[in-house]
Amino acid sequence: MTRILAVDGLDGSGKSRFAALLAAACGANGVATTLLHVDDFKRDLDFAGLDADAEASLYYERYYDLAALDTALAPFRPEAAVAGGGLAIIEGVFTLRVPTVAASAALVILTVSSDEARRRILERDRAKGRTDAEIHHRIAHRYFPAQARYRAELDPDARAAAVVDNDDWRRPRIVRYAPGRFPAPVERLLDGMAR
């Protein structure tokens, strides 16, 4: 069974909340869990003066230090596995671009409508002090174009062990699920979402 679980999806799909839910379920059942966030591996880049295509490319290709994230996952790789060594849950965008995730993680994809994603991004980024104009710019020039490229290049939905409709994050609903890929506490949680 995998020692790495990835929670991926469109910006605003609720990855952080969902991953925290999974980590809590694991912890409550005695599974040592390390929660990693793609957002903790951001680079400080200058997007000023770029056209839309260049901005989307820079965001997709360079904004996250995915090599550093891959290094952080080294203790959880199959070849480094030790009995009782715990589980790493990595949440964020573009997780399949991390070699260790692509090779050995059980992938959960969260789906949401683009309208709901926009609403959540606005709420989240306003809380960070960004203006609506800046947020709409980021959605149109970074988040959504980069996600379209990611889906075209790596087809995360097809590679997922579980696809979860998270339009209502109080009631996530299983769309597709392959039992046997996750630790028992995660399996129980996912089974409950199928009802």
Steps between C-alpha positions, in 0.01 A plus 500: 500500500619851423669714762423815301153639436451806279197729502483701179246707310414836358597808699215555743392134506554466875824299499631639830179425688462156348863405571461619861190280530695198374796575729268532801332167419840333472629657820187400694564141391867487596650560155793739529439763232709780355300765315687691229366796300614589149443864602786470750739457205426827316773703337505879508456587131432826319199479267498874417471590133434148372229430246234242592676203337838580655343550842317168484819323390712654774239408760475141377869436441681694772271632776530186712831335591379150426853355521522615864160346567616176342801501733268546799315185392819287492434325836164378369620350171449123466875431502534694829197341663533373851224320686284744691670796333176687447324669216569821311200695374594761244236750397507764234502569132709314242596211730551260208791719390686381812685180396441313826128579492468392137686175570350383826217711646135414528339803337174663607360757258247752626259641243301821528317720253700794368243737655544346844879503459489871411280575802741319735810658347345846541416429863845354573701769325296790637598371845864536387438868419483467121259715301227345287675628187824329600318176586311493168830564322663203678206274417504596129878522450638234737270261679256386233736502198765308696239248612388450139861430400548262794188303411600483133856385576443256788126414507477481882135391498587185308791420733306557821424220744206712618307788347292703746234758414580774751259770382348485848799451728271422792382194305769369263370227270694216340481501119745213448706301745743204484502328841822347624729794417466692828567448871201353687386831662496671160313205346233527772465873442470455124252214544283733708499758220365242258171477687 
